[in-house]
Amino acid sequence: MTSDFLIFIAIGVLAQIVDGALGMAFGVLTTTSLLAVGVPPAVASAMTHVTECFTTAASGLSHLYHRNVDWRLVVRLAPAGMIGGAIGAYMLSNIDGEAIGPLVSAYLIAVGLFILYKAFQPKWPRDVRDWIVPFVGAGGGVLDAMGGGGWGPIVTSSLLGRGHDPKKVIGSTNLTEFAVTTVISATFIVALGWSELSSAVGLIIGGVLAAPLGALIVRRLPVKPLMIAVSLIIIGTAAVRFL
């Protein structure tokens, strides 16, 4: 095994443990870490989404089994999220990495700040009505593809602000995320080719190995300090790249 491959496995393990504990941050934490080790923005986002095809599939099936899915939300979110994700992936694949790098870093800093905000005030304060849900899905898909993460913090938080049952929101957005990330991954593969994404195997191995640990961490560690730590890591790493 090469040192880079082992690094990718470690990133997958860390990101999946955090995501299992928080229900979000796999994408943004993975992308931030890949950018920090020198992976170009488009390739970093592509690797992250290829990996998420496996992690979100397992999560979505689990939520289906436990009846945590509201199909009304899935029907509203999935088409818009898939279209938005494809648009975001295509745009990122056709923009120079050096030009988009600062914008991606700025977006990751914003997501890190949002996670930090949620640590102290977890409820989303704005009411998101039914007719806005597809637009939330489309925006979440675009930003998730462009920044390599953000579906959970943006879409899940917005739907919770509508007053839906948290279990149904988390289950529905997780199931929808599988469809969105699959479309994003397919778009990246068409635009970049699989040879650019072969290193995602390391992320997949790390994510799959760490998947059972999320529930254990939820029981053992308080969520608030973990959210604060994750947000500071994301903000700090992205800020260094931005500067």
C-alpha positions in Angstrom: 0.0 0.0 0.0 1.2 3.5 -0.8 1.3 6.2 1.8 -1.4 8.2 -0.1 -3.7 5.2 -0.1 -3.3 4.8 3.7 -4.0 8.5 4.1 -7.2 8.1 2.1 -8.3 5.2 4.3 -7.6 7.2 7.4 -9.6 10.1 6.0 -12.5 7.8 5.3 -12.4 6.3 8.8 -12.4 9.7 10.5 -15.1 11.3 8.3 -17.4 8.3 8.7 -17.0 8.2 12.5 -17.9 11.9 12.7 -20.8 11.5 10.2 -22.2 8.5 12.2 -22.1 10.6 15.4 -23.6 13.8 13.9 -25.7 12.7 11.0 -23.7 15.1 8.7 -20.2 16.3 7.8 -18.9 13.2 5.9 -18.7 15.1 2.6 -17.4 18.4 3.9 -14.9 16.8 6.2 -13.6 14.4 3.5 -13.3 17.1 0.9 -11.6 19.5 3.3 -9.1 16.8 4.1 -8.5 15.9 0.5 -7.9 19.5 -0.4 -5.4 19.8 2.5 -3.3 16.9 1.0 -3.2 18.5 -2.4 -6.1 16.9 -4.3 -7.7 19.3 -6.9 -11.2 20.5 -6.0 -13.0 18.7 -8.8 -11.3 15.4 -8.1 -11.7 15.8 -4.3 -15.5 16.3 -4.7 -15.7 13.4 -7.1 -13.8 11.0 -4.8 -16.0 12.1 -1.9 -19.3 11.5 -3.8 -18.2 8.1 -5.2 -17.4 7.0 -1.6 -20.8 8.4 -0.5 -22.6 6.1 -3.0 -21.6 3.3 -0.6 -22.1 5.0 2.7 -25.4 6.6 1.9 -26.8 3.4 0.4 -26.2 1.6 3.7 -27.6 4.5 5.7 -30.7 4.8 3.4 -31.5 1.1 3.6 -31.2 1.2 7.4 -33.6 4.1 7.6 -36.0 2.3 5.3 -35.9 -0.7 7.5 -36.6 1.3 10.6 -39.5 3.2 8.8 -37.8 6.6 9.2 -38.6 7.7 5.6 -41.4 10.1 4.6 -41.9 9.5 0.9 -43.6 12.9 0.4 -40.3 14.6 1.3 -38.3 12.1 -0.9 -40.5 12.8 -3.9 -40.1 16.6 -3.5 -36.4 16.5 -2.8 -34.9 13.8 -5.0 -35.6 15.1 -8.5 -34.5 18.7 -7.7 -31.5 17.5 -5.8 -30.4 15.2 -8.6 -30.7 18.0 -11.2 -28.9 20.4 -9.0 -26.1 17.9 -8.2 -25.5 17.2 -11.9 -25.3 20.9 -12.7 -22.9 21.5 -9.8 -20.7 18.6 -10.8 -20.6 19.6 -14.5 -19.7 23.2 -13.6 -16.9 22.1 -11.2 -15.5 19.7 -13.8 -15.2 22.4 -16.4 -13.7 25.2 -14.2 -10.0 25.6 -13.6 -9.0 24.1 -10.2 -6.9 27.1 -9.3 -9.7 29.5 -10.0 -12.4 27.6 -8.1 -10.2 26.7 -5.2 -10.7 29.9 -3.1 -14.5 29.7 -3.7 -14.6 26.1 -2.5 -12.6 27.0 0.5 -14.9 29.9 1.3 -17.9 27.6 1.0 -16.3 25.1 3.3 -15.6 27.8 5.9 -19.3 28.9 5.7 -20.4 25.3 6.3 -18.0 25.0 9.2 -19.4 28.1 10.7 -22.9 26.8 10.2 -22.1 23.5 12.0 -20.6 25.6 14.8 -23.8 27.6 15.0 -25.8 24.4 15.2 -23.7 23.2 18.1 -25.0 26.1 20.2 -28.4 26.6 18.6 -29.4 23.3 16.9 -32.9 24.4 15.6 -33.0 26.1 12.2 -34.9 29.4 12.9 -36.4 30.0 9.5 -39.7 28.4 8.4 -39.3 26.6 5.1 -42.7 26.0 3.5 -43.7 23.2 1.2 -43.3 25.0 -2.1 -39.7 25.8 -1.2 -38.7 22.2 -0.6 -37.6 21.5 -4.2 -35.6 24.7 -4.3 -33.9 23.6 -1.1 -33.1 20.3 -2.7 -31.8 21.9 -5.9 -29.6 24.4 -4.0 -28.4 21.6 -1.7 -27.5 19.5 -4.7 -25.5 22.3 -6.5 -23.6 23.3 -3.4 -23.0 19.7 -2.4 -21.4 19.0 -5.7 -19.4 22.2 -5.9 -18.1 22.1 -2.4 -17.9 18.3 -2.0 -20.3 18.3 0.9 -23.1 20.3 2.5 -26.3 18.3 1.8 -26.8 17.4 5.4 -26.2 20.8 7.0 -28.3 22.6 4.3 -31.2 20.3 3.5 -31.6 18.5 6.8 -31.5 21.7 8.8 -34.0 23.4 6.5 -36.5 20.6 6.7 -36.2 20.4 10.5 -37.2 24.1 10.4 -40.5 23.1 8.8 -41.4 21.3 12.0 -41.2 17.7 10.6 -40.5 14.7 12.8 -36.6 14.7 13.1 -36.5 10.9 12.5 -38.5 11.3 9.3 -36.3 14.2 8.1 -33.0 12.4 8.8 -34.2 9.2 7.2 -35.7 10.9 4.2 -32.7 13.1 3.5 -30.3 10.2 3.9 -32.2 8.1 1.4 -32.5 11.0 -1.0 -28.7 11.7 -0.6 -28.0 8.3 -2.1 -29.8 9.3 -5.3 -28.3 12.7 -5.4 -24.7 11.6 -4.8 -25.1 8.8 -7.4 -26.0 11.3 -10.1 -23.2 13.6 -9.0 -20.7 10.7 -9.1 -21.9 9.6 -12.5 -21.5 13.1 -13.8 -17.9 13.4 -12.5 -17.0 10.0 -14.0 -18.3 11.1 -17.4 -16.5 14.4 -17.1 -13.2 13.3 -15.5 -12.9 9.6 -16.2 -12.5 6.8 -13.6 -8.7 6.9 -13.6 -8.9 10.2 -11.8 -11.1 8.7 -9.1 -9.4 5.3 -8.5 -8.0 6.6 -5.2 -11.6 6.7 -3.9 -11.2 3.0 -3.1 -9.2 4.0 0.0 -11.9 6.3 1.1 -14.5 3.6 0.6 -12.5 1.0 2.6 -12.1 3.5 5.5 -15.7 4.6 5.4 -17.1 1.0 5.4 -14.7 -0.1 8.2 -15.7 2.8 10.4 -19.5 2.7 9.7 -20.3 0.6 12.8 -18.5 2.9 15.1 -20.9 5.9 14.7 -23.6 4.5 16.9 -21.1 3.6 19.6 -19.7 7.2 19.6 -23.3 8.6 19.8 -23.7 6.7 23.1 -20.3 7.4 24.5 -19.5 11.0 23.6 -21.6 14.3 23.9 -22.5 15.6 20.5 -21.9 19.3 21.1 -18.2 19.1 21.8 -17.8 16.9 18.7 -19.7 19.3 16.5 -17.5 22.2 17.8 -14.3 20.2 17.1 -15.4 19.3 13.6 -16.4 22.8 12.7 -13.1 24.2 13.9 -11.1 21.6 11.9 -13.1 22.4 8.8 -12.8 26.2 9.3 -9.1 26.1 10.1 -8.1 23.8 7.2 -10.2 25.6 4.6 -9.0 29.0 5.9 -5.4 28.1 5.4 -6.1 27.1 1.8 -8.2 30.2 1.2 -5.4 32.5 2.5 
